Amino acid sequence: MKTKLQLVQVNSSYGNQYFIPYSVGLLQAYCNQFDEIKRNFDFLKIIYKQEINLEQQVKNLGKLDIVAQSCYLWNWQFNLSFAKLIKKNNPNAIIIFGGPQIPDNPDGFFEKYPFVDILCHGEGELVFCEILKEYANNQMYDAIEGISVNDTKNNKTLHNPRRPRVIELENIPSPYLEGVFSELLNEDAVWQASWETNRGCPYRCTFCVWGSEYFNKIRKFPLEERLLKEIDWFSKSKISLVFGCDANFGIFERDIDIATALVETKEKTGYPEKFRVCSAKNSNDRVFKISKILNNSGMLKGASLSVQSMDEDVLSTIKRKNIGLDKFKNLLSKFNDSSISTYTELILPLPNETYNSFISGIDTLFHGGQHSQLNIYNCTILANSEMASSEYVKEHNIQTVEAPVFQAHVDNKPVEYVQESEIVAVGTKTMPKEDWKKCQEYSWAVQTFHTLGLLQYVAIVFVNKYNLNYSNFYLSLIEYAQNNPNAILGLELEKVNESINKILNGKSQGQLVPEYDLDIIWPSEEASVLRILEKIDLFYEECKDFAEFFIRKNNLFMEKDFLKNLIALQKESMVHYNDDGQDIYLDLDYNLDEFVKDIKSGVSAKLIRHEQPKACKISKFWKLSGNKKQFAKEIIWFGRKGGKYINNLN
């Protein structure tokens, strides 16, 4: 009788959308090359999701001999609960853990989790294959490199460090092409695919697991023999989204050919619909060319120009180097001229970042032309990263809390589901908790009101008309909200502070917005936008009051008709769920529309008053008037990185 082998890789779900369990699929595809394994092992259907009743889910599996589980941040607690139940029902089963969450130093692991038998360190294909071969023979695992073993029979543990990365990628068959997922594809689900074109990263960022020397060399999967065939498989399987797992897509010249092949396949068959990828860290003209190819076909959700921080001292501390500011501005200008939406990512807090350097860094980005999108993420301390080492934590006095993993737009799970957690930095030697809280408030303000559009045009005009910084505007906005707790701005600030305090107290920071009939978790800034759109007329009336407060505070002068024009332009520019696709013409006494467009494009701009009012055409592209659920998904969720929340000005 064959050994029953159960592979497990549970990922987050988005409604009926699931990621194909690619990591364990690689293990199965690699092992199935060997007759010895095919003769002795029966690979059962891969488990890719958690059922509401976990105990029943495990019972339904029946007798199992080996269970191998892929572990990362978003499924770690599930894997522990699942494995414990498996061992309870199958005391003789061998339970194997692998993946990025497995500690390189396993001291104390088996005492804490005695139901786990073997840990795999580093790349898993070769290690897992050797474990299976040894299981079928003598079950003496001592000589296998890259594993830790809980030898309960002899009451001892064994640890063999990671082996060198000796396996050539061309020797790993594609699980897509080998039919590993054929059974899964028959299920009623919308499948999304993870995809590697290479492995490794040349950078040493301390917050990232890829930053270790183990991953420092990049190896490429074969183009003709594998990648182009996988693109055809994505197409035939009608995969909606292909998520590129490369650390730096665009780092190789051939990545242009890969992007072109994706586009050509979509044009022929309609699939895959979208390709999301992490662009090369030091973005270059090749990244721009790739983004243009993908954008012209509608496959790009937005081009990433990530920096993590704009402070040179911080970048040195985290062992990262961004492209120069002038080059960043020029590249951003090229994206803007080509109408390609971009997004820039920051991490809060990083070691040596201060309140002032964080605020100043965002000013630099806005003045540099990044008005498309800003995504500011909590600094999660990842297992096996340099930042997670006790020495690094002590040196930078990194203060942390353990809180539920925050994943935007995932289903609001029933309480029966296993809650995942992460270690979040909430303070450092240079950014005390109180400063971290203020930076969180500021992050919410600039994301909600600037890069999600609600006051972007107002801020651009004020800043450039009066030669101010964007921080002058948004810090005043927070001040106004604090002084007016019953105004919409004040109420939203209260909600974001509730979320901030939830993080500090180890609770979930996500927000629900039931008015849009979607039972999913929203980040604070998106939740604020959705709620404000419910009261859009009142909000912009209150914004006039804020604008007058800002003018008085800074001893400025502004004509009343100028402010009236500006608020009207801002309001009509926001995409709203009640729009019906009918363009509108807004009479303006000033060239505000041209001024804003020029500033965003990085060209010289001058405000002038028209002799007679001129009509500005605002193209309203949202046509499903009143369909709030679809609006929230397409415009705020899916459309954020594509800049869909603002109408075009003509």
Secondary structure as GFF3:
##gff-version 3
##sequence-region A 1 650
A	DSSP	beta_strand	3	8	.	.	.	ID=ss1
A	DSSP	beta_strand	13	14	.	.	.	ID=ss2
A	DSSP	beta_strand	17	19	.	.	.	ID=ss3
A	DSSP	alpha_helix	22	31	.	.	.	ID=ss4
A	DSSP	alpha_helix	35	40	.	.	.	ID=ss5
A	DSSP	beta_strand	41	43	.	.	.	ID=ss6
A	DSSP	alpha_helix	54	59	.	.	.	ID=ss7
A	DSSP	beta_strand	66	70	.	.	.	ID=ss8
A	DSSP	three_ten_helix	73	75	.	.	.	ID=ss9
A	DSSP	alpha_helix	76	89	.	.	.	ID=ss10
A	DSSP	beta_strand	94	98	.	.	.	ID=ss11
A	DSSP	alpha_helix	109	112	.	.	.	ID=ss12
A	DSSP	beta_strand	118	120	.	.	.	ID=ss13
A	DSSP	alpha_helix	125	135	.	.	.	ID=ss14
A	DSSP	beta_strand	147	151	.	.	.	ID=ss15
A	DSSP	beta_strand	156	159	.	.	.	ID=ss16
A	DSSP	three_ten_helix	169	171	.	.	.	ID=ss17
A	DSSP	three_ten_helix	184	186	.	.	.	ID=ss18
A	DSSP	beta_strand	190	195	.	.	.	ID=ss19
A	DSSP	beta_strand	198	199	.	.	.	ID=ss20
A	DSSP	three_ten_helix	209	211	.	.	.	ID=ss21
A	DSSP	three_ten_helix	213	215	.	.	.	ID=ss22
A	DSSP	beta_strand	219	220	.	.	.	ID=ss23
A	DSSP	pi_helix	223	227	.	.	.	ID=ss24
A	DSSP	alpha_helix	228	236	.	.	.	ID=ss25
A	DSSP	beta_strand	241	244	.	.	.	ID=ss26
A	DSSP	alpha_helix	254	269	.	.	.	ID=ss27
A	DSSP	beta_strand	274	276	.	.	.	ID=ss28
A	DSSP	alpha_helix	285	296	.	.	.	ID=ss29
A	DSSP	beta_strand	303	304	.	.	.	ID=ss30
A	DSSP	alpha_helix	312	317	.	.	.	ID=ss31
A	DSSP	alpha_helix	325	337	.	.	.	ID=ss32
A	DSSP	beta_strand	342	348	.	.	.	ID=ss33
A	DSSP	alpha_helix	355	367	.	.	.	ID=ss34
A	DSSP	beta_strand	374	378	.	.	.	ID=ss35
A	DSSP	three_ten_helix	386	388	.	.	.	ID=ss36
A	DSSP	alpha_helix	390	395	.	.	.	ID=ss37
A	DSSP	beta_strand	399	404	.	.	.	ID=ss38
A	DSSP	beta_strand	421	427	.	.	.	ID=ss39
A	DSSP	alpha_helix	433	446	.	.	.	ID=ss40
A	DSSP	pi_helix	447	451	.	.	.	ID=ss41
A	DSSP	alpha_helix	456	465	.	.	.	ID=ss42
A	DSSP	alpha_helix	470	483	.	.	.	ID=ss43
A	DSSP	alpha_helix	488	504	.	.	.	ID=ss44
A	DSSP	three_ten_helix	514	516	.	.	.	ID=ss45
A	DSSP	alpha_helix	524	534	.	.	.	ID=ss46
A	DSSP	alpha_helix	536	553	.	.	.	ID=ss47
A	DSSP	alpha_helix	560	573	.	.	.	ID=ss48
A	DSSP	beta_strand	584	590	.	.	.	ID=ss49
A	DSSP	alpha_helix	592	601	.	.	.	ID=ss50
A	DSSP	beta_strand	609	619	.	.	.	ID=ss51
A	DSSP	alpha_helix	628	631	.	.	.	ID=ss52
A	DSSP	pi_helix	632	637	.	.	.	ID=ss53
A	DSSP	beta_strand	648	649	.	.	.	ID=ss54
###
